Amino acid sequence: MTFVNKLSKSFRWLRCSTLCAILFYMFFIGLILHSTSHKLQQQLKEQASSTSSSSSSSSSSTQAEGKMAPNVGHNGAQRRPELEQQQKHEEKLRSQPVANNLDLGNESPHLPHPHEHPPHPQKVQSAAASNASKSPNQPETVILAASNVNEKQILAKAFKRADRNRDGILSIQEMGQYINRRIVEHIDEAIMNNAREFQRVDIGPADGLITWDEYHRFFLREHGMTEADIDEHDEIRHTALNRRAREDMMRDKARWSEAARTDLFTLTIDEYLSFRHPESSVSNLLELVDDLLRQFDQDGDDQLTLEEFSDLNVDDDDDLMRKSLISKTLVERREEFKRIIDRNHDGKADRGELLNYVNPKTPRYALQEAATLFSLCDENKDELLTLKEMTDHAEIFLQSKMIDTANSFHTEF
C-alpha cells in the first residue's frame, strides 16, 4: 500500500512538472511572436512614412513646375517632353559601350577592289545606316565615328612604315617596296603554315587527304561554332554564319573543284595550299603562264615575242588585267617586256621567264598595284601621295595589298 502511495505521488509530480514546462514554453514562444510582430509593424510604418514623403516631394515639384509654367508659356510646356526625351537619349548613349568599329554587327562592310572606283559618299552613308539599323542598341553616329578613328589609325601606321625617307609623302616606288614586303611576308607565312593547318583539318580520319566535310567542319570551328552546333548546321543556307563568312564559304566551295586535280572529292597537301592560298602555289602560277601563252602565243612555239605580248587584240583582256598579268596600254606592255620579262634580252620570253613575271613575289607585281592605287587616289596627279589622300580613299586602301594582302589576293585569284 505504501508503494502504491509513493508511485501515485511520483506520477502527480511528473504531471505537475510537465504542465509547468508546457506553460513555460508557451510563454517563451508568445514573447518571440510578440517581438516579431512589433518589428514588422515598425517596418511597415517606416515604409509608409517614406512613401508619403516621396509623394509629397513629387507633388511639391509638380506644383513648382505648375508655378513656373505661366512664366514659360505655351512653348515652354511643349519643350518639357522634348527635354525629357533628350535627357533619356543622352543617358542611353552614356550607358552603352562603343562597339568595335571594324566589325559592324559581326559583318565586315563590303569594300571595292583597288581596280574599282570608290563608291559614292551617299552609298557609303546608306550602307553605314543599314548596318546601324541591324544593331539598334548601338547609335549610328557613335559607330561611324569610332570606325573612322580605327581606319585612320590603320592607314597612318601603314603610311609611316612605307615612308622610308620620313618626308611625310609617298612615292610610287616607296609604296611598291612596302607592298612587295607585305606580299613576300604573306606568301612565306602561307607556305610555312600550310603543313600545320593541313594536320588540323585532316582529322576524320588522318589519312593524308582532306575531304570537303573535314574542311567544312574546320571552317565552322574557326568561326566559333561548337561540335554540337556544327552537327545541326544547315550547309545549304548557312544561316548561323554572318554575311562575310557565308561569302567566304561560297568562294571556297567554288575554288575546291579547281584545286582538286587528282580527285574531285579530296585534296592533297599541295592541293590544299593551292586551295587556301592560290597565289602561293607553283601549280597555279604555271596555269597563269598557260593563260598568257594561250592569249598571246600566235604561232604556237610556246614562247612570246615583243610583238605578240604587246598585241591588244585578244580576248579576256579584262581578266588578265585583274590578275595583274598584263598592263593596260601598248607602251606599258612593250616596256615591261623589254625591262622585266625578257631577262636574257634575246627577244623572246620562254616559260621560265614568264613564270618569274607572274610570280607575285617579284617587285613588278607590287609596283603595278601601287600604280593602280595612285591612279585612283592621287587627286592632284603629282605622283606623290599624302596621308590625307589615303584616308580620303580609305575604302580602297583597306582592301588593297597594302593593308589586307590575303583577301586582296583571294579576290584576284
PyMOL commands that set and color helices and strands:
alter all, ss='L'
color gray80, all
select helices_A, chain A and resi 2-72+74-95+121-134+140-162+172-201+212-222+227-231+243-259+269-276+278-280+282-296+306-310+317-322+330-341+351-358+363-377+387-392+394-397+405-412
alter helices_A, ss='H'
color red, helices_A
select strands_A, chain A and resi 210-211+266-267+304-305+348-349
alter strands_A, ss='S'
color yellow, strands_A
deselect
rebuild
show_as cartoon
